[in-house]
Amino acid sequence: FFLQTITGNFASVIHGLNANHLTDQVIQRSKRMILDTLGVGLLGTSTEVCHKVTQYSKIYSSDISSTIWGHLDFRLPPLYAAFVNGVAVHSMDFDDTWHPATHPSGAVLPAVIALSEAFSQKKKISGLDLLLAFNVGIEVQGRLLRFSSEARNIPKRY
């Protein structure tokens, strides 16, 4: 008799996801979410808070680098690129949301894009791989939200 933990079950489900799980509807909605997040993020690059984190993050350098949205003049290591781009998305607070309140794409897309840019030319990922990674990130966030007792009463607290 084998009893799998909640964490083990969660990890198995997430690990088992593949591009075949992406239905046409999921792909279309994901593309819309990605486009919306990129638009909000590009708008967010003009905010004061984004300028501050961009200036702060310039002190970090690395041979492995990722794009800072709206800046052609420099790149940052993936961790900092995801941070700066995530701040840009969230600084406008127009990014997508679901109930209870969370902003799924603004947390996931900057990380997925920054990591995808960090792969060597030999290991570049396809558009479908990017969509899968994006959806796995959204799925993880959604499941963690459902598991959270803190998240259940967010609307009542505000």
LUMVO-749992 format. One record per residue: z, y, x of N, C-alpha, C, CB in turn. Coordinates in pm, whole numbers, plus 32768, in hexadecimal, padded with zeros to 4 digits. Glycine has a CB too. Layout:
N
 n_up n_north n_east ca_up ca_north ca_east c_up c_north c_east cb_up cb_north cb_east
    Z       Y      X     Z        Y       X    Z       Y      X     Z        Y       X
...
END
This chain:
158
 n_up n_north n_east ca_up ca_north ca_east c_up c_north c_east cb_up cb_north cb_east
 8000    7F8B   8055  8000     8000    8000 8000    807C   8059  807A     8000    7FA0
 7F9F    80D5   8041  7F8F     814D    8092 7F9F    81C7   8037  7F06     8150    80DA
 7FFC    821C   8059  8012     8296    800D 7FE4    830B   8062  80A9     82A5    7FE4
 7F7D    834E   8035  7F48     83BE    8081 7F93    843E   805A  7EB0     83CE    8069
 7FB0    8490   80BC  7FF6     850D    80A0 7F97    856F   805B  802F     854B    8123
 7FD0    85D5   801F  7F7E     863E    7FE1 7F25    867E   804A  7FD8     86A9    7F9D
 7F5D    869A   80BE  7F10     86D7    812A 7EA0    867B   8158  7F6B     86FB    819F
 7EBE    85FA   8165  7E58     859A    818E 7DE9    8590   8129  7E96     8512    81A3
 7E0C    858E   80AA  7DA8     8589    803F 7D52    8607   8042  7DEC     857A    7FB6
 7D92    8679   804F  7D4B     86F9    8057 7CE8    86F8   80CB  7DB0     876D    8068
 7D16    86CE   8140  7CC0     86C9    81B6 7C4C    8667   81A2  7D11     86A1    8232
 7C65    85F6   8163  7BFA     8593    814A 7B8E    85CB   80EE  7C34     8514    810D
 7BB9    8610   8086  7B57     864A    8029 7B02    86B2   8072  7B9F     868B    7FAF
 7B43    870B   80BA  7AFB     8776    8100 7A9F    873B   816B  7B5E     87DA    8140
 7AD0    86DB   81B6  7A80     869D    8220 7A07    8653   81E6  7AD6     863B    8272
 7A15    8620   816E  79A9     85D4    8130 793C    8628   80F0  79E2     857B    80C9
 794E    86AA   80EA  78E6     86FF    80AE 786C    8706   8109  791C     878D    8092
 77F7    8703   80CA  777C     8711    8118 7715    875C   80C3  7745     8686    8144
 76A3    8778   80FE  763D     87C9    80BC 760D    878B   8039  75C7     87DD    8118
 7619    8708   8029  75F1     86C7    7FAB 7649    86F1   7F36  75F6     8630    7FBA
 76C0    8725   7F52  7719     8754    7EE9 76F4    87DE   7EB5  77A8     8756    7F1C
 7698    8820   7EF9  766F     88A7    7ED1 7602    889E   7E67  763D     88FA    7F4B
 7627    88B6   7DED  75C4     88B4    7D80 7571    8934   7D87  7609     88A7    7CF5
 7502    8936   7D3F  74AF     89AE    7D3B 74FF    8A26   7D0A  7434     8998    7CE2
 7554    8A10   7CA6  75A5     8A7E    7C71 7608    8AB1   7CD9  75F1     8A50    7BF3
 7647    8A57   7D23  76A4     8A80    7D8C 765A    8ACD   7DF9  76EC     8A05    7DC7
 75E6    8A9E   7E1F  7599     8AE2    7E87 7574    8B70   7E5A  751A     8A92    7EA8
 7544    8B7E   7DDF  751D     8C02    7DAD 7596    8C5F   7DA5  74DB     8BF6    7D23
 7604    8C2F   7D71  767D     8C83    7D68 76B1    8CA7   7DF3  76EC     8C3A    7D18
 76AA    8C48   7E50  76D7     8C63    7ED8 7683    8CCF   7F19  76D2     8BE3    7F2C
 7601    8CC7   7F07  75A9     8D2D    7F3F 75CA    8DB6   7F06  7516     8D0A    7F25
 75E5    8DBC   7E85  760A     8E3B    7E46 768F    8E6E   7E7E  7613     8E2C    7DAC
 76EF    8E16   7E8E  7771     8E3C    7EC6 7762    8E6F   7F56  77D3     8DC5    7EC2
 770F    8E2B   7FA3  76F9     8E52    802F 76B6    8EDA   8035  76A4     8DE8    8079
 764E    8EEE   7FE5  7607     8F6E    7FE5 7664    8FDF   7FBA  758D     8F68    7F87
 76B4    8FC8   7F52  7713     902C    7F24 7779    904C   7F91  775B     8FFB    7EA5
 77AB    8FE7   7FD4  7810     8FFB    803D 77D6    9047   80B3  7848     8F75    806C
 775B    9026   80D9  771A     9071    8145 7708    9103   8120  7691     9032    8168
 76DF    911E   80A4  76CD     91A7    8077 774F    91F5   8078  7693     91A9    7FEC
 77B8    91BA   8042  783B     91FC    8041 786D    920F   80D1  78A1     91A9    7FEE
 7855    91AB   8126  787F     91B4    81B1 7836    9222   81FC  7869     9131    81F7
 77B5    922F   81E5  776A     929A    8226 779B    9322   81F8  76D3     928C    820A
 77B7    9331   8178  77EF     93AD    8145 7879    93C6   8184  77FB     93A7    80AA
 78C6    935D   8192  794D     9368    81CB 7950    9390   825D  7994     92E8    81BB
 78E1    9380   82A5  78DF     93A7    8332 78EF    943E   8342  785D     937A    8375
 78DF    948A   82D6  78EC     951C    82DF 797A    954C   82C2  788D     955E    827E
 79D7    94F0   82A5  7A60     951A    8283 7AB2    9535   8301  7AA5     94AE    822E
 7B19    9586   82F0  7B6F     95AB    8360 7BB7    9530   8399  7BD6     9613    8334
 7BE8    94D8   8343  7C2F     9462    8373 7BD2    9408   83C3  7C6C     9415    82FE
 7B57    93FC   8399  7AF8     93AA    83E4 7ADA    93E9   846C  7A75     9398    8394
 7ACE    946D   8470  7AB9     94B1    84F1 7B2F    9497   854F  7AA7     9549    84DC
 7BA8    9498   851A  7C1E     9481    856E 7C21    93F3   85A6  7C9D     949C    851D
 7C08    938F   8553  7C0C     9305    8587 7B97    92EA   85E4  7C0C     929F    8514
 7B27    932C   85CC  7AB4     931D    8626 7AD7    9356   86AF  7A36     9365    85EC
 7B10    93CD   86B2  7B37     9409    8733 7BA0    93B5   877A  7B6B     9498    871D
 7C02    9386   8730  7C6A     9332    876A 7C2E    92B3   87A6  7CD4     930E    8701
 7BD5    9274   875E  7B9E     91F2    8787 7B3F    91FC   87FD  7B57     91B2    8715
 7B10    9274   881C  7AB3     9285    888D 7AF0    925E   8913  7A84     9314    8894
 7B74    9256   891B  7BB4     9233    899B 7BA1    919F   89BE  7C49     9253    8995
 7B74    914F   895E  7B61     90C1    8976 7AD0    90A6   8999  7B8B     906E    88FB
 7ABC    9054   89FB  7A34     902F    8A1F 7A2F    8F9A   8A3C  7A02     9080    8A99
 79B6    8F65   8A30  79A6     8ED5    8A43 7912    8EB8   8A58  79DE     8E85    89CB
 78F7    8E49   8A9A  786C     8E1E    8AA8 7836    8DED   8A22  7860     8DAF    8B13
 788F    8DBB   89CE  7868     8D8E    8949 7881    8E03   88EB  78B8     8D0C    891C
 7819    8E2E   88A3  782E     8EA4    8850 77E5    8E99   87CB  7800     8F21    889A
 7815    8EEA   876D  77DE     8EEC    86E6 77C9    8F7D   86BB  783B     8EA1    8682
 7775    8F8E   8658  774E     9012    8629 77BE    9058   85DE  76D5     9006    85D1
 77C6    90DA   85F6  781A     9132    85A4 77B9    9176   8545  786D     919C    85FC
 77CB    9160   84C4  776D     9192    8461 7761    922A   846B  7799     9169    83D3
 76E5    925A   846B  76CC     92E9    8471 76D1    9323   84FC  772E     9330    841C
 76E4    92CF   8563  76EB     92FF    85EE 768C    92AE   8644  777E     92F6    8626
 762B    92EE   8679  75CF     92AB    86D3 75F9    92BD   8765  7541     92DE    86BE
 765A    9315   877D  767D     933B    8805 76E1    92DF   884A  76B3     93C4    8804
 7724    9289   8800  7781     922C    8841 779C    91B3   87E7  7806     9273    8863
 77D2    914B   8826  77F7     90CF    87E1 7884    90AB   880D  7790     905A    8800
 78C1    9052   87C3  794A     9028    87E3 7955    8F90   87DF  79AF     9068    8780
 79BF    8F59   881B  79D7     8ECA    880C 79E2    8EA8   8777  7A59     8E9F    8859
 79BF    8E2F   874F  79BC     8E0B    86C1 7A3C    8E2D   8674  79A2     8D78    86B5
 7AAF    8E17   86AF  7B2D     8E34    866B 7B35    8EC7   8644  7BA5     8E0E    86C4
 7B14    8F1F   86A2  7B1E     8FAE    8688 7AAB    8FE1   8632  7B21     8FFB    870B
 7A35    8FA5   8640  79C5     8FCA    85E9 79E7    8FA7   8558  7943     8F82    8615
 7A1F    8F31   8542  7A47     8F09    84BA 7AB2    8F68   8485  7A7C     8E77    84B9
 7B0F    8F90   84DA  7B79     8FEC    84B1 7B3E    9074   8489  7BE0     8FFF    8522
 7AEC    90AF   84DE  7AB2     9133    84C2 7A5A    912C   8446  7A60     9165    853C
 7A05    90C7   843C  79AD     90BC    83C8 79FA    909F   8348  7945     904F    83DF
 7A66    9052   8353  7ABC     9039    82DF 7B01    90B8   82B0  7B24     8FCF    8301
 7B2E    910A   830F  7B6A     918B    82EB 7B03    91E3   82A6  7BA2     91D3    8369
 7A88    91E2   82D8  7A1E     9232    8299 7A0A    9208   8208  7998     9223    82E8
 7A06    9186   81EF  79F3     9155    8166 7A69    917E   810E  79E3     90BB    8165
 7AE1    9167   813D  7B58     9181    80EB 7B78    9216   80DE  7BD0     9139    8126
 7B48    9268   813A  7B6D     92F5    8137 7B36    933E   80BC  7B3D     933A    81B4
 7ACD    930B   8082  7A95     9348    800A 7AD2    930C   7F8B  79FC     9336    8008
 7B09    9295   7F96  7B46     924D    7F26 7AE7    9239   7EB0  7BC0     9298    7EF6
 7A66    922F   7ECE  7A02     9210    7E68 79CF    9182   7E75  798D     9272    7E70
 7A06    9136   7ED4  79D6     90AE    7EE8 7A02    9055   7E75  7A08     9076    7F6E
 79C0    8FE4   7E69  79D6     8F8B    7DF7 7A68    8F5F   7DED  797C     8F10    7E01
 7A8C    8F35   7D75  7B16     8F0C    7D5D 7B17    8EA0   7CF2  7B6E     8F84    7D32
 7B85    8E57   7CEB  7B99     8DF8    7C7F 7C2B    8DFB   7C56  7B6E     8D68    7CAA
 7C4D    8DB0   7BEE  7CD4     8DB4    7BB9 7D1E    8D34   7BDF  7CD1     8DC5    7B20
 7D99    8D3A   7C0E  7DE3     8DB4    7C2C 7DA5    8DFF   7CA2  7E75     8D93    7C4A
 7DCA    8E7B   7CAF  7D86     8ED8    7D08 7D7C    8EA7   7D98  7DCE     8F5C    7D06
 7D03    8E9B   7DC5  7CE3     8E81    7E52 7C52    8EAA   7E66  7CFB     8DE8    7E79
 7C2D    8EC3   7EE0  7BA5     8EEB    7F03 7B69    8E80   7F5D  7BA2     8F78    7F48
 7B29    8E1B   7F25  7B00     8DA8    7F75 7A96    8DC5   7FE0  7ACC     8D3E    7F1B
 7A2C    8E0A   7FBC  79BE     8E1C    801B 79E2    8E74   8091  7947     8E55    7FD5
 7A33    8EDA   807B  7A59     8F35    80E6 7AAC    8EF4   8152  7AA3     8FA8    80AE
 7AF0    8E8A   8130  7B3E     8E40    8194 7AEA    8DD5   81D9  7BB8     8E00    8153
 7A8A    8D9E   8192  7A3E     8D2B    81C6 79BF    8D55   8211  7A19     8CCE    8153
 796F    8DAC   81D4  78EC     8DCA    820F 78F3    8E05   829C  78A2     8E29    81B5
 7948    8E69   82B7  794C     8E9D    8340 796C    8E31   83A8  79B2     8F0C    834A
 79C5    8DD6   8386  79E7     8D6B    83E4 7973    8D0A   83F8  7A62     8D1E    83B3
 7932    8CE5   838B  78C2     8C86    8393 784F    8CC2   83E4  7891     8C60    8306
 782F    8D3F   83CB  77C1     8D7E    8415 77E5    8D8F   84A8  779E     8E07    83D8
 785E    8DBE   84C5  7886     8DD0    8550 7883    8D4D   859D  7912     8E0D    8557
 78B5    8CE3   855F  78B3     8C61    85A2 7825    8C2C   85B4  7907     8BFB    8553
 77D1    8C40   854E  7747     8C0D    8558 76FC    8C53   85C9  76FD     8C20    84D3
 7719    8CD1   85E0  76D6     8D19    864D 7707    8CEC   86D7  76ED     8DAE    863E
 777C    8CB3   86DC  77B6     8C8A    875C 777D    8C06   8790  784C     8C7E    874E
 7739    8BB9   873A  76FD     8B3C    8767 768B    8B58   87C9  76C9     8AEB    86EF
 767A    8AFE   8826  760B     8B0C    8885 7587    8AF9   883C  7619     8AA5    88FB
 751B    8B22   887C  7496     8B15    883F 7478    8A82   881B  742A     8B4B    889E
 74AB    8A26   886A  7492     8998    8850 74D9    8967   87D3  74BD     8946    88C8
 7547    89AA   87AF  7599     897B    873F 7595    89DA   86C8  7628     8968    876C
 7532    8A2F   86BF  752B     8A8D    864F 752C    8A43   85CB  74AD     8AE6    8659
 756F    8A7C   8569  7578     8A3A    84E7 750B    8A6E   848A  7603     8A50    84A9
 74EA    8A1E   8429  7483     8A43    83C8 74C0    8A99   8359  7440     89C5    838B
 746A    8AD3   8308  7498     8B20    8295 74E8    8AC9   8235  7422     8B5E    824C
 74BD    8A4D   8224  7505     89F2    81CC 7590    89D1   8205  74B5     8971    81B7
 7598    89C2   8289  761A     89AB    82C9 7676    8A24   82B3  7608     8990    8360
 763E    8A9B   82BD  768D     8B14    82A6 76BF    8B1A   8216  763A     8B92    82C7
 7667    8AF8   81B7  7691     8AF4    812B 76FF    8A8C   8115  7619     8AD4    80D0
 76F3    8A1A   8156  775A     89B2    8149 77DE    89E6   8182  772E     8930    8191
 77DB    8A1F   81F9  7856     8A52    8237 7895    8ABE   81DF  7838     8A8B    82C3
 7843    8B15   81A8  7874     8B7E    814F 78B9    8B3F   80D6  7800     8BDA    8122
 7879    8ADD   8098  78B2     8A9D    8021 792E    8A4B   8041  784A     8A46    7FDF
 7933    8A0D   80B5  79AB     89C4    80DC 7A1E    8A29   80EB  7995     8975    8161
 7A02    8A9C   8128  7A69     8B03    8134 7A9B    8B34   80AE  7A35     8B77    8183
 7A3F    8B47   8050  7A64     8B72    7FC9 7AB6    8B04   7F85  79E6     8B94    7F75
 7A8D    8A88   7F96  7AD5     8A16    7F5A 7B63    8A0B   7F92  7A88     8993    7F73
 7B70    8A18   8015  7BF5     8A12    8053 7C4C    8A81   801A  7BEB     8A1F    80EE
 7C17    8AFA   8015  7C64     8B6A    7FE0 7C8D    8B51   7F4F  7C13     8BEB    7FEB
 7C31    8B21   7EFE  7C50     8B06    7E72 7CB9    8A9B   7E61  7BD3     8ADF    7E29
 7CAF    8A31   7EAF  7D11     89C5    7EA4 7D9B    89F3   7ED5  7CE4     894A    7EF3
 7D9E    8A3F   7F41  7E1F     8A72    7F70 7E5D    8AD0   7F09  7E0E     8ABC    7FF7
 7E0A    8B1E   7EC9  7E3A     8B77    7E60 7E77    8B28   7DEC  7DC8     8BD1    7E2D
 7E34    8ABC   7DC7  7E67     8A68    7D59 7EEA    8A23   7D80  7DFF     89FF    7D31
 7EF8    8A00   7E00  7F70     89BD    7E2F 7FE7    8A1C   7E38  7F57     897C    7EB6
 7FCC    8A9C   7E41  8034     8AFE    7E5D 8084    8B24   7DE0  7FF6     8B7A    7E98
 8105    8B0F   7DE7  8159     8B3B    7D78 8165    8BD3   7D77  81E6     8AFA    7D80
 8157    8C12   7DEA  815B     8CA4    7DF3 80E5    8CE3   7DA9  815C     8CD1    7E85
 8073    8CA3   7DAB  7FFA     8CDE    7D6F 7FFA    8CD3   7CD7  7F7F     8C9A    7DA7
 8045    8C79   7CA2  8040     8C61    7C11 8066    8CD9   7BBD  8099     8BEF    7BED
 80C0    8D2C   7BEE  80EE     8D9B    7B9D 80C4    8E24   7BD3  8182     8D95    7B90
 805D    8E29   7C25  8030     8EA9    7C5D 8014    8F10   7BEE  7FB1     8E94    7CB2
 7FC8    8EF0   7B85  7FAD     8F57    7B1F 802B    8F8F   7ADD  7F53     8F20    7AB4
 8092    8F3E   7ACF  810E     8F6C    7A91 815C    8FC8   7AEC  8164     8EF6    7A6B
 814B    8FBA   7B6E  8196     900C    7BCD 815A    9097   7BDD  819B     8FC8    7C55
 80DD    90AB   7BB3  809C     912E    7BC7 8085    9176   7B45  8018     911E    7C0F
END
